Amino acid sequence: MLAIAAGFALFTPPASAAPPSSPASCREAANGLISLLDARKDDTALYRDAYAVVVNTCGPATPAPRATTPPSPADRAKCRDLVAAMVDIIEDDAMDSAKFVAARDGFAASCMPK
């Protein structure tokens, strides 16, 4: 059994090669990020996981933006606004647009997990 698990780990593609997520799953992950930011839980594993889903699999694949610093408590509102903008774009059925990429990359650079 251990050999099967080890073999699966060897053949699992890296996160950067993850297939794109559907608009529904991206909207769900983004709304989860909003809830976590509202609850001031941006230092949890759940935030890190939702962040990774949105940044790595939502929208068109682009080179990863350079992250700056984790959000400070005062920046949570900014991060929430960036995620809300992504949700609006997803709901407008424009997740494959340059506008979404700009919003996603702005979020990724400004709101990385702690």
C-alpha positions as CSV (number, residue, x, y, z in Angstrom):
1,M,0.0,0.0,0.0
2,L,2.9,2.4,0.8
3,A,4.4,1.7,-2.6
4,I,1.1,2.7,-4.3
5,A,1.0,6.0,-2.3
6,A,4.6,6.7,-3.1
7,G,4.0,5.9,-6.8
8,F,1.0,8.2,-6.9
9,A,3.1,11.0,-5.3
10,L,5.7,10.6,-8.1
11,F,3.1,10.9,-10.8
12,T,1.1,13.8,-9.3
13,P,1.6,16.9,-11.4
14,P,3.0,19.9,-9.5
15,A,0.6,22.7,-8.5
16,S,2.0,24.9,-11.3
17,A,0.8,22.3,-13.8
18,A,-2.7,22.0,-12.3
19,P,-5.5,22.1,-14.7
20,P,-7.6,25.2,-14.8
21,S,-10.5,25.3,-12.3
22,S,-14.1,25.9,-13.4
23,P,-15.7,29.3,-12.8
24,A,-17.9,27.7,-10.2
25,S,-15.0,26.3,-8.2
26,C,-13.1,29.5,-8.5
27,R,-16.1,31.5,-7.3
28,E,-16.4,29.2,-4.4
29,A,-12.7,29.5,-3.5
30,A,-12.8,33.3,-3.9
31,N,-15.9,33.6,-1.7
32,G,-14.1,31.4,0.9
33,L,-11.2,33.8,0.8
34,I,-13.6,36.7,1.5
35,S,-15.1,34.8,4.5
36,L,-11.6,34.1,5.8
37,L,-10.5,37.7,5.5
38,D,-13.7,38.9,7.2
39,A,-13.0,36.5,10.1
40,R,-9.4,37.6,10.2
41,K,-8.3,34.0,9.5
42,D,-5.8,34.8,6.8
43,D,-3.1,33.0,8.8
44,T,-4.7,29.6,8.5
45,A,-4.0,26.5,6.3
46,L,-7.5,27.0,4.8
47,Y,-6.6,30.5,3.6
48,R,-3.3,29.1,2.2
49,D,-5.2,26.4,0.3
50,A,-7.9,28.7,-1.1
51,Y,-5.2,31.2,-2.1
52,A,-3.3,28.5,-3.9
53,V,-6.5,27.4,-5.8
54,V,-7.3,30.9,-6.9
55,V,-3.8,32.0,-7.8
56,N,-2.7,28.7,-9.4
57,T,-5.7,27.4,-11.2
58,C,-8.3,30.2,-11.8
59,G,-8.2,32.0,-15.1
60,P,-5.6,31.8,-17.9
61,A,-2.2,30.5,-17.0
62,T,0.4,33.2,-16.7
63,P,3.7,33.5,-15.0
64,A,3.3,33.8,-11.3
65,P,3.6,37.4,-10.1
66,R,6.2,38.4,-7.6
67,A,4.7,38.5,-4.1
68,T,5.4,41.4,-1.9
69,T,4.5,40.8,1.7
70,P,1.7,39.1,3.7
71,P,-1.2,41.4,4.3
72,S,-1.2,43.4,7.5
73,P,-4.5,43.7,9.5
74,A,-5.1,47.1,7.8
75,D,-4.7,45.5,4.4
76,R,-7.4,42.9,4.9
77,A,-10.0,45.3,3.5
78,K,-7.8,45.8,0.4
79,C,-7.4,42.1,-0.1
80,R,-11.2,41.6,0.4
81,D,-11.8,44.2,-2.3
82,L,-9.4,42.5,-4.7
83,V,-11.1,39.1,-4.2
84,A,-14.6,40.7,-4.5
85,A,-13.4,42.1,-7.9
86,M,-12.4,38.6,-9.0
87,V,-15.8,37.3,-8.0
88,D,-17.5,40.0,-10.0
89,I,-15.4,39.2,-13.1
90,I,-16.2,35.5,-12.7
91,E,-19.9,36.2,-12.4
92,D,-19.6,38.3,-15.6
93,D,-18.3,35.2,-17.3
94,A,-15.0,36.8,-18.0
95,M,-12.6,34.6,-16.0
96,D,-10.4,34.1,-19.1
97,S,-9.9,37.9,-19.6
98,A,-6.9,40.1,-19.0
99,K,-9.0,42.0,-16.5
100,F,-9.3,38.8,-14.4
101,V,-5.6,38.1,-14.7
102,A,-4.8,41.6,-13.5
103,A,-7.1,41.3,-10.5
104,R,-5.8,37.8,-9.7
105,D,-2.2,38.9,-10.0
106,G,-2.8,42.0,-7.9
107,F,-4.3,39.8,-5.2
108,A,-1.5,37.2,-5.4
109,A,1.2,39.9,-5.0
110,S,-0.6,41.8,-2.2
111,C,-2.4,39.2,-0.2
112,M,-0.1,36.2,0.1
113,P,-0.7,33.9,3.0
114,K,1.1,34.5,6.3
